[in-house]
Amino acid sequence: MNILSLDHIVLTVRNIDVSVHFYTTVMGMALSVFGENRKALSFGSQKINLHEFTKEFQPKALNPTPGCADLCFLTPTPMRDVIANLQSQRVEIVEGPVQKMGAIGHILSVYIRDPDGNLIEISNPLY
């Protein structure tokens, strides 16, 4: 088998509308609606499907839990602009900017939390 890329992931959240608001306004993702009014967040060629806690779609993770994810997103937006955007929306920066090692090389990252407490890393690739 040869895995090419991720197509989508699923986040279990306490409140889908609150999560949609955060990811569309703070993170700049687009809302996608599919199936029977299911909601997802689209960016690039990927998406995050949203499941509401205790109302997950089948099949599902063995123990779906809000706040258990640690996700890293790459952006070409300069880090100073990322930080200014977060500050203007009163989003607390948990850590950063700090240099880390990503999947394809070094990245410059800031860390925030989404409404469920998931750790969100926003990073600039340092090629």
C-alpha positions as a printed Julia matrix, in Angstrom:
127×3 Matrix{Float64}:
   0.0    0.0    0.0
   1.14   3.56  -0.73
  -0.66   6.36   1.13
  -0.82   9.57  -0.92
  -2.29  12.15   1.47
  -5.03  12.91   3.97
  -8.47  13.51   2.47
 -10.27  14.54   5.64
 -10.26  14.15   9.39
 -13.15  14.18  11.84
 -13.35  16.39  14.92
 -15.85  15.56  17.62
 -17.1   18.86  19.01
 -19.52  19.97  21.71
 -21.28  22.55  19.51
 -21.03  22.45  15.73
 -22.12  26.09  15.25
 -19.5   27.37  17.71
 -16.81  25.3   15.97
 -17.9   26.5   12.52
 -17.73  30.1   13.71
 -14.2   29.65  15.13
 -12.75  27.82  12.14
 -14.32  30.13   9.54
 -13.59  33.45  11.28
 -10.3   32.77  13.08
  -8.78  30.17  10.76
 -10.27  31.36   7.46
 -11.73  27.99   6.46
 -14.9   27.62   4.41
 -18.07  25.92   5.6
 -19.13  22.96   3.46
 -22.5   21.28   3.85
 -22.97  17.78   2.48
 -25.21  14.74   2.85
 -28.11  15.3    5.18
 -27.01  18.74   6.47
 -23.63  17.47   7.67
 -21.04  20.2    8.18
 -17.38  20.31   7.31
 -14.62  22.9    7.18
 -12.76  23.1    3.88
  -9.27  24.44   3.24
  -6.86  23.7    0.41
  -7.72  20.22  -0.85
  -8.7   18.89   2.59
 -11.6   19.12   4.97
 -12.53  18.55   8.59
 -15.86  16.81   9.09
 -17.62  17.8   12.3
 -19.42  15.32  14.55
 -21.41  16.53  17.53
 -20.46  14.77  20.75
 -22.89  11.91  21.56
 -24.51  12.31  18.1
 -21.62  11.03  15.97
 -22.14   9.44  12.57
 -21.34   5.75  12.13
 -18.79   4.41  11.85
 -16.94   6.52  14.37
 -13.81   6.52  16.49
 -13.9    4.08  19.38
 -13.89   6.89  21.98
 -14.83  10.17  20.27
 -13.97  13.01  22.62
 -14.05  16.79  22.21
 -10.7   18.42  22.87
  -8.43  15.44  22.22
  -6.85  16.63  18.93
  -3.51  18.32  18.28
  -3.53  19.71  14.73
  -0.98  21.67  12.72
  -2.01  23.87   9.79
   0.4   25.43   7.31
  -0.17  28.96   6.03
   1.71  31.21   3.63
   0.46  34.22   5.64
   3.47  35.83   7.35
   3.62  34.98  11.06
   3.4   38.65  12.1
   0.07  38.86  10.24
  -1.14  35.58  11.77
  -0.37  36.94  15.24
  -2.01  40.29  14.49
  -5.14  38.49  13.25
  -5.31  36.32  16.37
  -4.82  39.33  18.65
  -7.49  41.35  16.83
  -9.96  38.51  17.45
  -8.87  38.16  21.09
  -7.59  34.61  20.6
  -5.02  33.72  23.24
  -1.68  32.48  21.94
  -0.67  29.54  24.13
   2.91  29.46  22.84
   5.03  30.97  20.12
   6.21  31.89  17.78
   8.63  28.97  18.05
  10.57  26.97  15.51
   9.59  23.29  15.21
  10.17  20.39  12.84
   7.19  19.65  10.59
   6.55  16.82   8.14
   8.55  18.43   5.33
  11.04  20.55   7.26
  11.35  23.37   9.74
   8.29  25.49  10.55
   7.64  28.63  12.6
   4.56  28.09  14.75
   2.11  29.67  17.15
  -0.26  27.59  19.26
  -3.86  28.38  20.16
  -6.86  26.38  21.37
 -10.19  25.96  19.62
 -13.52  26.16  21.54
 -13.25  22.49  22.58
  -9.67  22.82  23.81
  -8.01  21.15  20.83
  -4.45  22.37  20.39
  -4.14  24.22  17.09
  -0.7   24.95  15.64
  -0.53  27.56  12.87
   2.76  27.4   11.0
   4.86  29.0    8.3
   7.1   26.6    6.38
  10.76  27.68   6.59
  12.13  26.37   3.29
